Amino acid sequence: MTTALTHDDAMTESDDSSQPEFWNARYASGKTPWDFHGVPATLDSFLKTTTPGKVLIPGCGAGYEVRAFFQAGWAVEAIDFSPVAVAQARTRLGGGVGQCVELADFFKYGRPESFDMVYERTFLCALPPHLGQAYANRMAELLRLGGRLAGIFLYGEEPEPPPYPLTEARAGELFGEKFSLLRTISVQDSLPLFIGKERWQEWKRIR
C-alpha cells in the first residue's frame, strides 16, 4: 500500500499499483509509509490461539508476519511480485525463514485448495478495484473448503487512491458468495494514516 498519487490519462507502469515497478520504486527509495515495522496485536493473539496449518502470505513486503507465522509453527509460503521487496525481505529475515519468501504473481501462484489460511494485510487495498473480484475468486481457489482468509482489511473512503479501501457493500460483493464472515474486530494499533479504518476479519470459505 502507498500514499495517494496524482493520476492522469497517460498512466505509466511506475504509477500503476498493479505493476511491480510501482512497488520496486517505493521499496528501493524507502518510501513505505504502510510499513508497520512489526506484527499487529490482532495477529499475535490469533497465532497464540489457533492450531498451525499451511498459510500463504501474498504481497508479503518486509516480511515481519512471515517470521511470526514461522515461529508459531505454520508452514509458510510468502510471495511478492516486487524483486526489490523480495530481496529486502530475504535479507531481513535471513536463514530458513527467508527461504519462505518467493518472487511470484499471486494471480498465477499456487495449487487449488492447498492452503488452510491466506493472510491479508495491505494487499487487497493496494489493488485497483477492477482486480477485486479476481482477488476474491483466487482466494476461494487457493483455500481448502473451510479454510480462512484472515487478516487486516482497510475500510472507509480515500479521495486520492491508492489505497483502495473496502465498504461493507463492496466486501459483500466480493466475498458473499463463497465466504462467511466469522469475526470482525477493530484494530487498535494502526499506523496514523490508517487509524479507525482497519479491521481484523476472518472469512471462512464455504463453497
Secondary structure by P-SEA (a helix, b strand, c coil): cccbbbbccccccccccccaaaaaaaaaacccccccccccaaaaaaaacccccbbbbccccccaaaaaaaaaccbbbbbbccaaaaaaaaaaacccccccccccccccccccccccbbbbccccccccccaaaaaaaaaaaacccccccccccccccccccccbbbcaaaaaacccccccccbbbbbccccccccccccbbbbbbcc
